Amino acid sequence: MEQNFDEKVIERAVLVGLNADCFTREQTATDETIEELEALLETAGGFCTGKILQNRHAPDAHSFIGEGKAEEVRMLAEATEATMVVFDNELSPGHIRALEEILGLPVLDRSALILDIFAQRAKTKEGRLQVELAQYKYLLPRLSGMGKNLSRQGGGIGTRGPGETKLESDRRHIRERIARLEHELEQVRQVRGVQRERRQKNSVPVVAIVGYTNAGKSTLLNKLTDAGIPANNRLFDTLDTTSRQLKVSDNLDVILSDTVGFIAKLPHHLVDAFRATLEELEYADLLLHVIDSADPNREEHIQVVEKLIDKLAKPGTKTLRCYNKADLVSPEEIPIGEDVVRMSAKQGFGMDDLLKAIEKTLDQGRHHIIVTLPYSMGGMLDTLHSGAQVLNVDYTGEGIVVETIVDPVLYGKLREFITKEC
């Protein structure tokens, strides 16, 4: 009987991880990362039937976890009626092929599972382009080991691939498609660049919300701007960047942008492919690092996010640490500092403190002034419109009266024309 691909396929999966002495921290699997893998599986629409964590000095050259352990996985999968096996590590094409032969089931690794979630969640044209590019880059070096998976296109987790093309034999087609996708995404970047130039011309600061997946970023954006973004308790709920204007105070408006959640062991294909979205970080004037205060792995996840911030944001970008869900922990569990805000986006407390912190951080070095320019200096008004925030312009008999917020350089140039400091 022909399968109806519109029906939701509930995959039953055994989760496997290898903790090897020779692995780096990012490469290895632990009880915590397998728990996160289970959350990822549930996000993708699957169900965990069992977990196995193997400890070895080094991965087995043939079967990754060793023949004996692979047989143990096969028996567990059979006993629990699993339909697939998902590894918490990144697997080579040879390991995928060998494991599928031993287990008799489709095998995915963590990267493939994350890509599948992204394929389900991407809604905008840009998001879909980015996912497709990441999938192709992931598939290209693995073609020889993925014949079985490719024959299941459209059937469930790990099968939402780029289509029914004969990927295993047509590498040239994939490379051409990658080039086209990269060209289309470059056009997206150019459009973003025009929008960004317009914002810069209007001198509206950009504040980007970042954080570990499921930390509460979308909830915060909704609370501050009534953006109406679905904010669910699941991983990677936001893929497509949403930007809204936020009135921080009478003197400061900003563009607030939500970004995709970060995660440990994020496939580098996704970091590369989503650069068109994540490049908002590169141009942000301020980052709000949203932290789940009640996260048992909080410090480790903070490090994951800060490592990606260092890679993607421009050097020296100021960051406010926003300890969200603070109502779920005792006050002494949250650090104290100028760049720290204790808050709960869901409950609504701490929002005033956050707005004050945003204004204080962005206003450092900025001056709110009223100047009276002689009409012979009309060109300076153009300079202010392009390089400062102009709040009001009034043409009087005494000259052009401008209320503006300027940086230290313009402040120095205008010092003799200042009639009031606000």
C-alpha positions as CSV (number, residue, x, y, z in Angstrom):
1,M,0.0,0.0,0.0
2,E,1.3,3.4,-0.9
3,Q,2.3,5.5,2.1
4,N,0.6,8.8,2.6
5,F,3.5,11.2,3.4
6,D,1.0,13.8,4.8
7,E,0.5,11.5,7.8
8,K,2.7,12.2,10.7
9,V,5.3,9.4,11.2
10,I,6.1,8.8,14.9
11,E,9.6,7.3,14.8
12,R,10.7,5.1,17.8
13,A,14.4,5.5,18.3
14,V,17.2,4.1,20.5
15,L,19.7,6.8,21.4
16,V,23.4,6.0,21.5
17,G,26.4,8.0,22.5
18,L,30.1,7.3,22.6
19,N,32.3,8.8,25.4
20,A,35.8,8.3,24.1
21,D,39.0,9.4,26.0
22,C,40.4,10.8,22.8
23,F,37.4,13.0,22.0
24,T,37.2,16.7,22.7
25,R,34.5,18.0,24.9
26,E,32.4,18.9,21.9
27,Q,32.8,15.5,20.2
28,T,32.0,13.3,23.2
29,A,28.7,12.1,24.5
30,T,27.6,12.3,28.2
31,D,24.4,11.6,30.1
32,E,23.5,15.3,29.8
33,T,24.0,15.5,26.0
34,I,22.0,12.3,25.5
35,E,19.2,13.9,27.6
36,E,19.4,16.9,25.2
37,L,19.4,14.5,22.3
38,E,16.1,13.0,23.6
39,A,14.6,16.5,23.8
40,L,15.7,17.0,20.1
41,L,14.2,13.7,19.1
42,E,10.9,14.7,20.8
43,T,11.1,18.1,19.0
44,A,11.4,16.3,15.7
45,G,8.3,14.2,16.5
46,G,10.0,11.0,17.7
47,F,9.9,8.9,20.8
48,C,12.9,7.5,22.7
49,T,12.6,3.7,23.5
50,G,16.0,3.4,25.2
51,K,19.5,4.9,25.7
52,I,23.0,3.4,25.6
53,L,26.2,5.3,26.5
54,Q,29.4,3.5,25.6
55,N,32.8,4.3,27.1
56,R,35.9,3.5,25.1
57,H,39.4,4.8,24.7
58,A,38.8,5.5,21.0
59,P,36.0,4.8,18.5
60,D,36.1,1.5,16.7
61,A,37.4,1.9,13.2
62,H,34.5,-0.2,11.7
63,S,31.4,0.1,13.9
64,F,32.3,3.2,16.0
65,I,31.0,1.7,19.3
66,G,32.4,-1.8,18.8
67,E,30.8,-5.0,17.5
68,G,29.6,-6.2,20.9
69,K,28.0,-2.9,21.8
70,A,26.4,-2.6,18.4
71,E,24.9,-6.0,18.9
72,E,23.5,-4.9,22.3
73,V,22.0,-1.8,20.5
74,R,20.4,-4.1,17.9
75,M,18.8,-6.3,20.6
76,L,17.5,-3.2,22.5
77,A,16.1,-1.8,19.3
78,E,14.4,-5.1,18.5
79,A,13.0,-5.5,22.0
80,T,11.6,-2.0,22.1
81,E,10.3,-2.1,18.5
82,A,12.5,0.9,17.5
83,T,12.4,2.1,13.9
84,M,15.7,3.9,13.9
85,V,18.9,4.6,15.9
86,V,20.2,8.1,16.6
87,F,23.8,8.8,17.7
88,D,24.8,11.7,19.9
89,N,28.1,11.9,18.0
90,E,28.9,12.9,14.4
91,L,29.3,9.8,12.3
92,S,31.4,9.2,9.2
93,P,29.9,7.7,6.0
94,G,31.7,4.5,6.7
95,H,30.4,4.2,10.2
96,I,26.8,4.9,9.1
97,R,27.0,2.2,6.5
98,A,28.6,-0.4,8.9
99,L,26.1,0.4,11.7
100,E,23.1,0.1,9.4
101,E,24.3,-3.3,8.2
102,I,24.7,-4.5,11.9
103,L,21.5,-2.9,13.2
104,G,19.2,-3.4,10.3
105,L,17.8,0.0,10.9
106,P,18.3,3.5,9.6
107,V,21.0,5.4,11.5
108,L,21.2,9.2,12.1
109,D,23.7,11.3,13.9
110,R,23.0,14.4,16.0
111,S,23.7,16.8,13.1
112,A,21.2,15.0,10.9
113,L,18.5,15.2,13.6
114,I,19.1,18.9,14.1
115,L,18.9,19.4,10.3
116,D,15.6,17.6,10.3
117,I,14.2,19.9,13.0
118,F,15.3,22.9,11.0
119,A,13.7,21.5,7.9
120,Q,10.4,21.2,9.7
121,R,10.6,24.7,11.3
122,A,11.8,27.0,8.5
123,K,8.9,29.1,7.3
124,T,10.4,32.0,5.3
125,K,12.0,31.7,1.9
126,E,15.3,32.7,3.5
127,G,15.0,30.1,6.2
128,R,14.2,27.3,3.7
129,L,17.2,28.3,1.6
130,Q,19.4,28.1,4.6
131,V,18.2,24.7,5.6
132,E,18.4,23.3,2.2
133,L,22.0,24.6,1.8
134,A,23.0,23.0,5.2
135,Q,21.4,19.7,4.2
136,Y,23.2,19.5,0.9
137,K,26.5,20.3,2.6
138,Y,25.9,17.6,5.2
139,L,24.9,15.0,2.6
140,L,27.6,15.6,0.0
141,P,30.5,13.8,1.9
142,R,28.1,11.1,3.2
143,L,26.5,9.9,-0.1
144,S,28.2,6.5,-0.2
145,G,26.9,5.7,3.3
146,M,23.3,6.9,3.0
147,G,21.6,4.8,0.4
148,K,19.0,3.4,2.7
149,N,18.0,6.7,4.1
150,L,17.7,8.3,0.7
151,S,15.3,5.6,-0.3
152,R,13.0,6.7,2.6
153,Q,12.7,10.4,1.4
154,G,9.6,12.0,2.9
155,G,8.7,9.3,5.4
156,G,9.8,10.6,8.7
157,I,12.7,11.9,10.8
158,G,15.8,12.2,8.8
159,T,14.0,11.9,5.5
160,R,13.0,15.5,5.0
161,G,15.9,16.0,2.6
162,P,16.2,18.2,-0.5
163,G,14.2,15.8,-2.7
164,E,14.3,12.6,-4.6
165,T,17.3,13.4,-6.8
166,K,19.8,10.4,-7.0
167,L,22.1,12.1,-4.5
168,E,24.3,9.0,-4.1
169,S,25.4,9.2,-7.8
170,D,25.1,12.9,-8.7
171,R,27.6,14.8,-6.7
172,R,28.0,17.4,-9.5
173,H,24.2,18.2,-9.3
174,I,24.6,18.8,-5.6
175,R,27.6,21.1,-6.0
176,E,25.8,23.1,-8.6
177,R,22.7,23.3,-6.3
178,I,24.9,24.5,-3.4
179,A,26.4,27.2,-5.6
180,R,22.9,28.4,-6.6
181,L,21.7,28.4,-3.0
182,E,24.8,30.4,-1.9
183,H,24.1,32.9,-4.7
184,E,20.5,33.3,-3.6
185,L,21.5,33.7,0.0
186,E,24.0,36.3,-1.0
187,Q,21.2,38.3,-2.6
188,V,19.3,38.0,0.7
189,R,22.4,39.4,2.5
190,Q,22.4,42.3,0.0
191,V,18.7,43.1,0.8
192,R,19.5,42.9,4.5
193,G,22.5,45.3,3.8
194,V,20.2,47.9,2.3
195,Q,17.8,47.6,5.2
196,R,20.7,47.9,7.6
197,E,22.0,51.0,5.9
198,R,18.6,52.6,6.1
199,R,18.5,51.8,9.9
200,Q,22.0,53.2,10.3
201,K,21.1,56.3,8.4
202,N,18.2,56.8,10.8
203,S,20.6,56.0,13.6
204,V,18.4,53.4,15.2
205,P,20.6,51.1,17.3
206,V,20.2,47.3,16.8
207,V,19.8,45.1,19.8
208,A,20.0,41.3,19.1
209,I,18.6,38.7,21.4
210,V,20.8,35.6,21.7
211,G,20.9,32.6,23.9
212,Y,20.8,28.8,24.3
213,T,17.8,27.2,22.6
214,N,14.7,27.3,24.7
215,A,16.1,30.0,27.1
216,G,13.0,32.3,26.5
217,K,14.2,34.6,23.7
218,S,10.9,34.7,21.8
219,T,8.9,35.1,25.0
220,L,11.1,38.2,25.8
221,L,10.6,39.7,22.3
222,N,6.8,39.2,22.7
223,K,6.7,40.8,26.1
224,L,8.6,43.8,25.0
225,T,7.1,44.4,21.6
226,D,3.9,42.4,21.3
227,A,5.5,40.6,18.3
228,G,3.0,37.7,18.6
229,I,5.7,35.0,17.9
230,P,4.7,31.5,19.0
231,A,6.7,30.9,22.2
232,N,6.5,27.2,23.0
233,N,8.6,25.1,25.4
234,R,10.5,23.2,22.7
235,L,13.9,23.4,21.1
236,F,14.6,25.5,18.0
237,D,11.1,27.1,18.0
238,T,12.4,30.2,16.3
239,L,14.4,29.8,13.1
240,D,13.5,32.9,11.1
241,T,14.8,36.2,12.5
242,T,12.0,38.6,13.7
243,S,12.8,42.3,14.1
244,R,10.5,44.8,15.8
245,Q,10.9,48.4,16.9
246,L,11.1,49.0,20.6
247,K,10.6,52.3,22.4
248,V,13.1,52.0,25.3
249,S,12.5,55.5,26.6
250,D,11.4,58.9,25.4
251,N,14.9,59.4,24.0
252,L,15.7,56.0,22.6
253,D,14.2,53.7,20.0
254,V,15.9,50.5,19.0
255,I,15.4,47.6,16.6
256,L,15.1,44.4,18.6
257,S,15.9,41.2,16.7
258,D,15.3,37.6,17.8
259,T,17.8,34.9,16.6
260,V,17.9,31.2,16.3
261,G,18.8,29.4,19.5
262,F,22.3,28.1,20.0
263,I,23.1,24.6,21.1
264,A,26.1,22.5,22.1
265,K,27.6,20.6,19.1
266,L,25.7,22.8,16.6
267,P,26.7,21.4,13.1
268,H,29.1,23.8,11.5
269,H,27.1,23.5,8.3
270,L,24.3,25.3,10.1
271,V,26.5,28.0,11.5
272,D,27.8,28.6,8.0
273,A,24.4,28.3,6.2
274,F,22.6,30.5,8.8
275,R,25.2,33.3,8.6
276,A,22.7,35.4,6.6
277,T,20.5,35.3,9.7
278,L,23.2,35.3,12.4
279,E,25.1,38.2,10.7
280,E,22.6,40.4,12.6
281,L,25.0,39.8,15.5
282,E,27.9,41.2,13.5
283,Y,26.0,44.5,13.1
284,A,24.3,44.7,16.5
285,D,25.1,47.6,18.9
286,L,24.1,45.5,21.9
287,L,23.5,41.8,22.6
288,L,20.9,40.5,25.1
289,H,22.2,37.1,26.2
290,V,19.1,35.4,27.5
291,I,19.9,32.7,30.1
292,D,17.6,30.1,31.6
293,S,18.3,30.6,35.3
294,A,16.9,27.2,36.2
295,D,18.9,25.3,33.6
296,P,20.9,22.6,35.5
297,N,23.7,23.0,32.8
298,R,23.5,26.8,32.9
299,E,27.2,27.6,33.1
300,E,28.1,25.1,30.3
301,H,25.4,26.6,28.1
302,I,26.5,30.1,28.8
303,Q,30.0,29.1,27.5
304,V,28.5,27.6,24.4
305,V,26.7,30.9,23.6
306,E,29.6,33.1,24.4
307,K,31.9,31.0,22.2
308,L,29.5,31.6,19.3
309,I,29.2,35.3,20.1
310,D,33.0,35.6,19.9
311,K,32.8,34.0,16.5
312,L,29.9,35.9,15.0
313,A,29.7,39.3,16.7
314,K,32.0,42.2,16.1
315,P,34.8,42.5,18.7
316,G,33.9,44.7,21.6
317,T,30.1,44.4,21.2
318,K,28.5,45.0,24.6
319,T,26.4,42.2,26.1
320,L,23.8,42.2,28.9
321,R,23.3,38.9,30.6
322,C,19.5,38.5,31.1
323,Y,18.9,35.8,33.7
324,N,15.4,34.7,32.6
325,K,13.0,32.5,34.6
326,A,14.6,34.0,37.7
327,D,11.3,33.3,39.6
328,L,12.3,29.6,39.5
329,V,15.5,30.0,41.5
330,S,16.6,31.7,44.7
331,P,18.1,35.2,44.3
332,E,21.5,34.1,45.5
333,E,21.8,31.7,42.5
334,I,22.0,34.7,40.1
335,P,25.2,36.8,39.9
336,I,25.2,40.5,40.6
337,G,26.7,43.1,38.2
338,E,26.3,46.1,36.0
339,D,25.8,43.9,33.0
340,V,23.3,41.5,34.7
341,V,19.5,41.7,34.7
342,R,17.3,39.4,36.8
343,M,14.0,38.9,35.1
344,S,11.1,36.7,34.0
345,A,9.8,37.4,30.5
346,K,6.8,35.1,31.1
347,Q,5.8,36.6,34.4
348,G,6.7,40.1,33.3
349,F,9.0,41.2,36.1
350,G,12.4,42.8,35.5
351,M,11.3,44.4,32.2
352,D,11.8,48.0,33.5
353,D,15.2,47.1,34.8
354,L,16.1,45.6,31.4
355,L,14.9,48.7,29.6
356,K,17.0,50.9,31.9
357,A,20.0,48.7,31.4
358,I,19.6,48.9,27.6
359,E,19.3,52.7,27.7
360,K,22.3,53.0,30.0
361,T,24.5,50.7,28.0
362,L,23.6,52.3,24.6
363,D,23.8,55.9,26.0
364,Q,27.4,55.5,27.3
365,G,29.4,58.1,25.5
366,R,26.2,59.6,23.8
367,H,24.9,63.1,24.4
368,H,21.3,64.3,24.2
369,I,21.6,68.0,23.2
370,I,19.8,70.9,21.6
371,V,21.9,73.0,19.1
372,T,21.1,76.1,17.2
373,L,22.8,76.0,13.8
374,P,23.3,79.1,11.6
375,Y,21.6,78.6,8.2
376,S,25.0,78.7,6.6
377,M,25.7,75.3,8.3
378,G,22.7,73.6,6.7
379,G,25.1,70.8,5.6
380,M,25.6,69.9,9.3
381,L,21.9,68.9,9.4
382,D,22.5,66.3,6.7
383,T,25.4,65.0,8.8
384,L,23.2,64.7,11.8
385,H,20.5,62.8,9.9
386,S,23.1,60.4,8.6
387,G,25.3,60.0,11.7
388,A,23.1,60.7,14.7
389,Q,19.6,60.4,16.1
390,V,17.6,63.5,15.2
391,L,14.6,64.0,17.4
392,N,13.3,67.3,16.3
393,V,14.1,70.1,13.8
394,D,12.7,73.7,14.1
395,Y,13.5,76.5,11.7
396,T,13.5,79.8,13.6
397,G,14.7,83.4,13.1
398,E,17.8,82.6,15.1
399,G,18.8,79.5,13.1
400,I,18.0,75.8,12.8
401,V,17.2,74.4,16.2
402,V,17.9,70.7,16.4
403,E,17.3,68.2,19.2
404,T,19.6,65.3,18.7
405,I,21.5,62.5,20.3
406,V,25.1,62.4,19.1
407,D,28.4,60.5,19.7
408,P,31.5,62.1,21.3
409,V,32.9,63.0,17.9
410,L,29.9,65.0,16.7
411,Y,29.5,66.4,20.3
412,G,33.0,67.9,20.0
413,K,32.2,69.5,16.6
414,L,28.9,71.0,17.8
415,R,30.1,72.1,21.3
416,E,29.9,75.9,20.5
417,F,26.4,75.6,19.1
418,I,24.9,73.7,22.0
419,T,22.1,75.7,23.7
420,K,21.0,72.9,26.1
421,E,22.1,69.5,27.4
422,C,19.1,67.3,28.1
